[in-house]
């Protein structure tokens, strides 16, 4: 589970980029802000801080829901691009312990999640704050010079192209401030995974990334817990951290472990009245596809400003959890097989490719393996109950094992099956499901 929750949850307008976009003259957020809150010079982003009260937030309730959803690890955002820290900090006064709800929200989550058997992780999106508030300098707003280290909007420097590796490079003061904030999170919260958003791949961050990785990995080794860093693009050398693909995935299986991060909402990471929610079945299919290719799924939920989770999010999470209660053995602690799967549907590779739902067929099947069991997940179960797995045919170049038994997870029916030169043909009469169906194939 990924959690985007912060000051941007108050407006609930389009996305967590409200703090940037509200200062871009002519944008929808700019016009919305004028109409709703008044002129920017009189009511700026900082003025949302007293409104953020988290009055109904209960970390134990979240933990119970995430456990019901089948999550293993949970990653709250510690600080987003807006620069407001969701935790107690000695680096800046602009944090939830000193302002707003006057609570260490991250600390409460860590305690509750770990008490409930969930692995605590966290993320920093601080890097982009270098430029995030810069548009407010272009007209009469509350983003005014001089800005000094420690100020909420500091430094509000010119915004470069988002994948320009050399444009608008952060100076030493900002980079050291960034590093100290990251190390403070390690010291005080000891996350098992530390996630970074994009823009840290730019040239100026490179030496500081090495310093952070050394500090984090050494601290984890000293305290005796496993640790990993998530990164995007080429911020870290392959093998030193876990690569992450934002709102997308790989088309083929990878020999290295990787992660997808995406959200239940198709159009935003944070709670918004404009959110368009993915159906649970779409997320389940993506989960199966990702795991079959040696990946993990980090699924985001955006709580409301008051600390509650919407009924729409909750409904999707509980449906996913119900499916995992039955089929989790084909997901948890599994390994990729010789091939990830078969079928006609091609996965578009790369980030930001999950904007529309994939159309799978009954021939789209994904494999995982654990012990002496091979699992075959049919992403769209056919109405006639007949499944043909061509990769497991007699004489297959991929499969030479003897099948000892074949069962259907979650169903009592014992399916009829035979191997021919065309496929492993499985016939069921009572198996029906709108969600993927998994066959457990015990092999010798």
Buried (B, 14 or more C-beta within 10 A) or exposed (E): BBBBBBBBBBBBBBBBBBBBBBBBEEBEBBEBBBEEBEEBEEBBBBBBBEEBBBEEBEBEBBBEBBBBBBBBBBBBBBBBBBBBBBBBBEBBEBBBBBBBBEBBBBBBBBBBBBEBEBBBBBBBBBBBBBBBBBBBBEBEBBBBEEBEEEBBBBBBBEBBEEEEBEBBBBEEEBBBBBBEBBBBBBEBBBBBBBBBBBBBBBEBBEEBBEBBBEBBBEBBEEEEEEBBBBBBBEBBEEEBBBBBBBBBBBBEBEEEEBBBBBBBBBEBBBBBEEBEBBBBBBBBBBBBBBBBBBBBBBBBBBBBBBBBBBEBBBBBBBBBBBBBEBBBBBBEEBEBBEBBBBBEBEBEEEBEBBEEEBEBEBBBBBBBBBEEBBBBBBBBBBEEBBBBBBBBBEEBEEBEEEBEEBBBBBBEEEBEBEBEEEBBBBBBEEBEBEBBBBBBBBBE
